[in-house]
Every structure is written in C-alpha cells, then in structure tokens.
Amino acid sequence: MRGGARDELSESVAEVVADVPPGRVATYGAIAAVVGTGARQVGRILADGRPGWPWWRVTNARGLLPEALRAQAFEQYEAEGTPTRGEGVDLRRAGWVPPF
C-alpha cells in the first residue's frame, strides 16, 4: 500500500478506534469491516502507534492482546471498568461493534 492510501487508512482506523467507548472493546476484524481492509492490516496500523489513542480497546476475536501489552492494558481495563475474563476481555459483556 502506498503512502497516501496507507495514511488515509490509518486515519480511518484512528477515527473508529477513537469512537470505541471507555469500558468497551472492538475487535480488529470489526474495525477492518468498517474501514474496508483486513484485520491484520488494522493490527499493523495499531502497532505503529499513535500517541493518545486507546489501543487497549482493540483486541483479537478472543478478546486478547499480545502478551507484552496485557499488563498495561489491564491497568486501563481496571480504570475504565472493562469486564475481563482470564487473560483478556469478556467480549460478551464488553464487545462493541462500530456502526457501519
């Protein structure tokens, strides 16, 4: 993907991620469906990082983040009252689907 298209896609992903309410979580796939790309691409964009965006509110389809990020994410989940289960988020209770 060329720079301009990637920048547009990154902006679209950032907008959807910013819309995820505190205490809720969207999956990479749900965001991908809204912006018209694949879940892995959304993951790559999130991995590039952007100061201030709530990256912990986006998980895989099982409610998990990479192990290296879990402790930091759980601090945020606790602060926001996000329902968790085991090593991840309880998607039945915390799942959020972006409007299409």
C-alpha positions in Angstrom: 0.0 0.0 0.0 1.4 3.4 -1.0 2.0 6.2 1.5 -1.1 8.3 0.7 -3.5 5.3 0.8 -1.9 4.0 3.9 -2.2 7.4 5.6 -5.9 7.5 4.7 -6.4 4.0 6.0 -4.5 4.9 9.2 -6.7 8.0 9.7 -9.9 5.9 9.2 -8.7 3.3 11.7 -7.8 6.1 14.2 -11.3 7.6 13.8 -13.0 4.3 14.6 -10.7 3.4 17.5 -11.3 6.9 19.0 -15.1 6.1 18.9 -14.8 2.9 21.0 -16.4 3.9 24.3 -14.4 3.5 27.6 -15.1 0.1 29.1 -15.8 -1.4 25.8 -13.7 -3.3 23.2 -13.9 -3.7 19.4 -12.0 -6.4 17.6 -9.5 -5.9 14.8 -12.0 -7.6 12.4 -14.9 -5.3 13.4 -12.8 -2.2 12.7 -11.5 -3.8 9.5 -15.0 -4.3 8.2 -15.9 -0.6 8.8 -12.8 0.8 7.1 -12.6 -1.8 4.3 -9.4 -3.6 5.0 -8.3 -6.8 6.8 -7.9 -7.4 10.5 -4.1 -7.9 10.2 -3.8 -4.5 8.5 -5.7 -2.9 11.4 -3.3 -4.7 13.8 -0.3 -3.4 11.9 -1.6 0.2 12.0 -2.2 -0.1 15.7 1.2 -1.5 16.2 2.7 1.6 14.5 1.3 3.5 17.4 -0.2 6.9 17.7 0.1 9.0 20.8 -3.1 9.2 22.8 -5.2 6.6 21.0 -6.9 3.9 23.1 -5.1 0.9 21.6 -6.2 -1.3 24.6 -9.8 -1.1 23.3 -9.0 -3.2 20.2 -8.3 -6.9 20.6 -8.4 -10.1 18.6 -11.6 -12.1 18.2 -10.9 -13.9 21.5 -10.5 -10.7 23.5 -6.8 -10.9 23.8 -3.9 -8.6 23.1 -0.2 -9.6 22.6 1.2 -10.9 25.9 3.7 -8.0 26.0 0.9 -5.5 26.2 -1.5 -7.3 28.6 -0.3 -5.8 31.9 -0.5 -2.3 30.6 -3.9 -3.0 29.0 -5.3 -4.5 32.2 -4.4 -1.3 34.1 -6.6 0.6 31.5 -9.4 -2.1 31.8 -9.5 -1.7 35.5 -9.6 2.1 35.3 -12.4 2.0 32.8 -14.4 -0.8 34.4 -13.9 -3.1 31.3 -15.2 -6.6 32.0 -12.3 -9.1 31.8 -12.1 -12.8 31.8 -8.9 -14.8 32.2 -6.1 -13.2 30.2 -8.3 -10.9 28.2 -11.6 -9.0 27.8 -15.0 -10.6 28.2 -16.3 -9.8 24.7 -19.8 -10.9 25.5 -20.1 -8.1 28.1 -17.6 -5.6 26.7 -17.8 -6.2 22.9 -18.6 -3.1 20.8 -19.4 -3.2 17.1 -18.7 0.1 15.3 -21.7 1.4 13.3 -21.3 0.9 9.6 
